[in-house]
């Protein structure tokens, strides 16, 4: 009976697999991916797909996602990308080459389809397809490393994949002491299992293969983690930010007439990346200030003027909305030139900064849905020579001089872009004035209105005065005189000293406890050189050995860290703690904060006071944006609140955030402890050798005992060099396989060890707090899927 059941199960599985193959009409016999990582984080990809068709088909298609919504996770560091706007990342795909050569590209809103095959021919049996392309904007840049998460095979393939292999070529050989880390995942989307094997074949090439077939809707993802300096950052091409189209050229002509009006002509060359049926543009007909003598209406802090004679060319203008236009038969890849003409009136006033001149007001920006601009040119034509006028292109602080340049030619002021521009960078308000009498203008300034325009600037100073008073009372430390100290304060661990010296808790403050314990004879540190991949690659690990237990007087955070490191064992390899020890570090951090608070070195809430003020400062920032919104038309009526109120709140929030960096205020005891620590740091920086020799004679282990404090002061290298000239041997608790191990060599290797300890003990499994979720199958960029047609 058992035998029959096994046979039945075997044929059931065989029938299921065969049904899938027949249903899809093909199976992928071998899917090979060759990835070349560029030095700038881009990828060059070559995919070789061996397919067996069980029925006649034209060929296959492959879908590659191009848009990703990046979700940053609270509490995790947010990555930086080359192009990211409103958490939307666009992955450009370039240099596509396909074999066989017959193929078409079908761009959709969120992905690109590569369709291979001839519509007039069908194929059967074994076929090979080779797809080559390049992608960019997928590298996630963190403060200390760079991650690339790539879906080697996406979960949307409508076929079973029997065999899959990959090769990754690094841009440069990896460092022995700071290697490139990798992880792979297979299975359904979100799976953290790994049915594949990978290994380095040399220090620049990684190879891998799946160990079992990938069924329908299963994917294969590789996560690469590079040292920070291995992948350089480059700004991306703004055209890839386009949602519907981008502007290849955006040319604007302002012709100032003698009657005081301004004739405006906008010519835009659009290249569409998606289907567009209609488009609505919003022309600014106001000056973002209160201008006296300008023949317009005031709406809180804006002065409005009129727009007339709106006309479009190259498109169909809406019958009811003059700034709405319609397109017909427009699809991705199409190009269109549209032209907009209109007249500004009532935008001339006396120039209060240049007596005897009249100023022409207008705002220049990209009015086309905030889409990116590759090249821009603005021409302002005066009724007189520019030499007789006064003008500045950068009157507005929004004028980006890194992106725009200006020049003159006769009666023309010409402003041109020097590189592609995103909508955020393209707004300015030129200052153009001509001698009075050349243009028809309104009457001059009414000084009685001056207070109306500026009163809120003074009102915003009142809370600022209070904040400065509060900081002076509750945040400013008592002035002290610092004199050199030969020893750090007694009964203060280097971890606590590291917090007090700069009012911040760093990872290296906690790591300093390891050499601190070693100097007390509790542990020793040993470099372990490991050889992997048949001797092609060497790696340095660190072995921590427990020699004695912590004394009963040790603090709770010391005990938690010590017990967490050894967990009842006498020795531990540092590499074994990677991705698992971070929770212990989080608990140690909490206990250290509790101890700092118990020490009463700070007034009030301790080191959290600065954080509290920072939070309040950001809250005021948020309030400022609400106040700005209330200043615009449509919020509770005209003139409900002044724009200056929002500006004052913005300034107040900025000051609070800046002052929060100078907090918290230390208690009298904290000031005294800080004075001793700062004095000891001064001593480390300035001590002369005769004095150092005397201290060594008094205590031969003076260097060992003081090294952890040099570490939290960021003076390890400087401090070690002072002992090098005195022939002081390296600490006995640190062993290395380097011949002729000197103090300076020890300092360099110990700093490497400390950095490795910090990276290892704080490393957490990648949750892609940035991005494409490289910590699971299907969680990277790329991938997608495909099928037959």
PyMOL commands that set and color helices and strands:
alter all, ss='L'
color gray80, all
select helices_A, chain A and resi 2-24+228-230+238-241+386-388+423-425+447-474+494-502+507-519+556-566+574-577+582-598+608-630+643-660+668-686+689-698+702-712+716-724+743-762
alter helices_A, ss='H'
color red, helices_A
select strands_A, chain A and resi 26-37+43-57+60-65+67-69+88-90+93-99+103-107+111-116+123-135+139-141+145-153+156-157+164-169+181-187+196-202+205-210+219-227+245-256+262-272+278-280+286-287+297-299+302-304+306-313+316-317+324-326+335-345+348-350+357-360+364-365+376-381+390-392+404-409+412-417+427-428+431-435+523-532+537-546+571-573+734-735+781-782+785-788
alter strands_A, ss='S'
color yellow, strands_A
deselect
rebuild
show_as cartoon
